[in-house]
Amino acid sequence: MTDRAAAPGLAAVRAPAAGRWLAWAGHVTPWVIAIIVFFTAGGYLSLGTNALIMILFAMSLDLALGYAGIVTLGQAAFFGIGAYAAGILAVNVTADPTAGLVFGTVVAALFGLFTGALILHTRGVTLLMMTLAILTLLFEVANQAGSLTGGDDGLHGIRMDRVLGLFRFDLWGKTAYLYTLVVLFGWFLVAWRVVRSPFGRSLDGIRQNPKRMRAIGTPVWWRLLAVYSLSAAMAGTAGALSAQTTQFVGLNTLGVFLSGIVAVMLVLGGTRRIYGAFVGAVIYVVVQDYASKINPYYWMFIVGAMLIAVVLFLESGLMSLVDAARQRIERALGGPGAR
């Protein structure tokens, strides 16, 4: 056999291996970057912690909105409930971080289960307005219950014990960063497994055509309720992390503005893409910090211009640039992208 005849067969063998290595490199890269940030960020480590929390928050919205098609403007309700639950527990009962994290997650999940059972029989604009109404009601409840939540002044006096009894929350934010990173990684594995399971595939079908999914016997309402509760739990964890790492909870955690911010992050990164939350949240947090230092009054103009540019030129968000780069590499290697 000549070298020319053997070349196509050799390329066919190498292409799948190259594709697998490329996929693994894509999975590992975000976590390697996160570890590098820990050692190099210095005084910006608190900004990195905030970015990790926003990644988790955006991922929670992607589960509900991106994968299941649940249109919502009330995702901040679960974030705020998780934050207040963890904060109130720390102030009045125990300052154990793990207990606060679990408590905030469970309370948010139960609230998601309760409200989801009430509103998920609706669709479209009606559902959107219902989620907004729930968020507004929660905001007013937190504002009026000043003796418990601190009202306008926010919830102060939150203290944190050592994580697992070993690691103290330090002034440099190293423990907070690693603690948040570990929790994010755990939730990432859960989300990754869910969206690639038969349950996740059925959610995609429900998003595209719920009537057809009902016709083939899929319990549409129950599956929407399950993913909505899971999304609420994830957002509650993000809120609890925010309360524990900043040791403060304000009414802004239950604001419509926060729901809008997380939606912007998701659009920037790309919906129905787990890593879209990573890209969108990090870009938003970094641009916001940099732009607000340049001009503290007009930073939203810069973010808005960036959002418009992404929507106009990158239909699938910034992750489409990652897809284009991957296809270019695969084409160079003679893999699937070459077809």
N, C-alpha and C positions, 0 to 999 in steps of 0.2 A: 504494500500500500504506500502510495506517495505521500509526501508531507502535505501536499495540497488537499488530497482526499481526506487526510486525517484531521486537518484543521477544523472543519465544521463540527465534527464529532467532539473534538476537544473543547471547542467553544460551548457546545451544548451541555457538556459536563460541568464546565466552570461557571456558567451563567447562574444556575440555581444556588451554587455555593456563594458566589459573589453577592447575589440578592439577599441571602440569609445574613451574611456578614454585614451588609449595608443596613439591613433592618435592625440587627442587634446594636450596631453603632448608633443608630437613631434613637433607640430606647435608652442606651447608656448615657449619651451625651448630656441631656438635661440634668441628670443627677451628678455627673462629674463636674459640670459647671457650678452646681449648687455647692459642692464640696470646696471647689476652688474659691468661690465667693467667701466661704467661711474663713479661709486663711488669708484672703487678700483685701476684704472689704474695709477692715479697720473701723473707722467711725460710722460707716454706712451700713453696719450690720443690722441695725434696727430697721433700716429701709428694706433690707433683704428679707427680714422676718415678715414685714408687712406685705411684701410681694408674694411670699409663700402662702400667707393667709388668703390673699386675694386670688391666688391660683386655685386654692381649694374652694373658695366661694364661687368662682367662675365655673369650675368643674361641676359644682352642684346644679347650677343653672343649666349647663349643657345637658345634663341628664334629663331634666324636665322639659326644657324648651327645644334643644337640638335633637335629641333622640326620640322623645315621646311626643313632641309637638304641643306641649301644654303651654299655651301663651300666658305669661304671667309678668306682672309688674310688682309682685309682692314678695320676691325672694328675700328682701331685707327683713321681712317679718321673722323668718327662721334664724337669720343671722343675729338679729337683735334679741330674740328670745334665748338663744344659746348664750349670748354675751351676758344678759341680765341674770339668767339662771346660774351660770358659773360664778358671776360676781356676787350675787346675793348669798350663795352657798359659802363662798370664801369669807364674807363679812360676818355671817351669822352662825355658821355651823363648823365647817372645817376648811382649812386652807390647802388641803392636799390637792395638787394639780390634777392627778389622775381622776380623783373623785369629781372634781369640778368639770373636767372634760366629759366624763361619762354622763354626768347629770345634765349638762347643757345639751349634749347630743340626744339623750332620751327625751327630754322635755320638748325639744324642737321636733323630734320625730313624731311624738304623740300629738303635738299641735298640727303637724302636717297631715297626720292620719285623720284627725277630727275635721279639720277644715276641708281636706280633700274629699271626704265623704259627703260634704255639703255642696261643694261647687263643681265637682268633676263631671256631673251630668250635663253641664253646660259646655258650650264651645265658643270659639271666636271672641268677638268683642265683649259678649256677656261675661265670659270667663275672665277676660282681662280686667274688666271693671270690678268683678267680685274680688279678685286678688288685691286690687288697689284699695277697695273698701276695707278688707281685713287688715291691711297694713295701716291704714289711717286710724282705724279703731284701736289697734294696738298702741300706736303712737300716743293717742289721747289717754289711754289707760295708764301707760307708763308716766305720762306727764302729770296726771292727777294723783297717782299713788306715790307722792313724794316721800312719804315716810319709809317706803320700801325701796324705791328706785332712785331717790334723790331728785326727781323731777327735772326742772331746767338745769339745775346745778350738776346733774349727773351723779353716778354712783362712785363715791370715793371710799378710801379705807380698805381697798382690796389688797390683801397680802398673800404671798405664795410661799408655801413650805418647799423643801427640797424635792425635786423630781425623783420619784422612787426612793425617797429618803437619802439620796446620794448627792445629787447635783443642785447646787444653790443657784438661784437666779441672780446673776451678777450685773454690775453696772454697765459692762461692755456688751451685754446682750448675747453672749456666746451660748449660754444654756438655752435661752429662749429660741435662738435660731435653730439649734440642733433638735430641740424638743419639737418645734413646729415642723421641721423637715421630716422627722420620723413619722409624725402623725399624717402628714401629707402623703408620704410614701405608702403608708398603710391604706389610706382611702383610695389612692391611685390604683393599687392592686385590686381593690373591691370594684371600682368603676370599670377597670379594664376587663375584669372577668364578667361583669354584668353585661356590658355592651357587646361582648363576643359570644355570649351564651344564646341558646334558643329563645330565652326570655327577651334578650336585647334585640334579637332579629325580629321578634314579634312586635316590639315597640316601634321599629322602623316601619313595619307594615301598617300599624295603627296610625302612625303619623301621616302616611301617604293616603290611606283609604280605610277609615274605621268601619264603614258600613260593610265593606267586603270582608274585613277580618271577622266581624260578627257573623257574617253569612257562613264562614267556614268553621264556626264554633269557638272562636277565641273569646275568652272572657275579658272584653275590652276594658270595662270599668274597673275591674279588680286589678288588672295589670297597670292601668294608669294610676290607681290609688297606691299601689306598691311602689312604683318608681317615684311618685310624688313624695311619699313618706321617706324614701331613701334619700331623695334630693334634700328634703327638709333636714334630715339627720346630718347630712354632710355640711349644709350651711350652718346648722347649729354648732357643729364642731369648730367651724371657722370662727364663729362669733365667740365661742368659749376661749379659743386660742387668743383672740384679740383682747378679750377682757383680762386674761391671765398675763399676757406679755406686756400690755400697757398699764395694767392695774387701774383701769378706769373704764367706765361705760357711760356714754352719753346718749341723748335722745337721737342723735344723728344715726345711730345704728338701726333705728326703726324708720328712717326717712325714705321718702320716695327717691330722693337724689341718689342714695346708695344703690337702690335697685336699678336706677338708670346707669350708674357707673359700671356695675357688674355686667349689664347688657352690652355696654360699649366695649368692655374688655373682650367679651365673647365674640362680638362682631369683628373686632380687630384681629383676633387670632383665627377665628373660623369655627363655625358650629359643626356639630357631629364629628368632632375630632378631639380626642382626649387631650392631645398636646396643644390644641388651639387655645385652651385655657392658660397653659403655661406661657405661650408666646404673647397673647393679648394682655394678660395681667402684668407681666414683666415690662412690656413696652409701655403700657399705660402708667404704671407706677414710676418708672424711670423718667418718662417724658414729663409727667406732672411735676415731679420733684425738680427737674432741670428747668422747666419753663417757669415755674413759680419763683425760682430764684432770679431769673432774668426779669420777670415782671409779675408780681404777685396778684395783679388785677386782671390780666388778660391771658393767663395760662390756659383758660378754658377755650379761648379762640384757637390756640395752637392745637389742642387736643381735638377740637371740632374739625379743623381743617384736615388733620390727619385721618380722622374717621371718614370724612367725605371722600378723600383720595382713595382710601382702601375700598370703600363701597363702590366707587366708580370704576376703578381699574383692577381690583382684585376681588372677584366675585366670591371666592371661597376664603377670603381673609388672608392674613399674612402667611398662613400655612401653605397657601398655593405656591409661594416662592420656594418653600422647602420641597414641595412636590416636584417643582420644575427642576430644582438642583438634583434631586434624586434621580429623576428620569434622565437627566443629562449624564450623570455618572453611570447609570445602567447602560445607556446607549454607548458610552465609551468602553464599557466592559463587555459589550455584546450581549447584555441580559435582556429581560422583558421590555425595558424601555426602548430597545432598539427596534421593536416591531412597529 
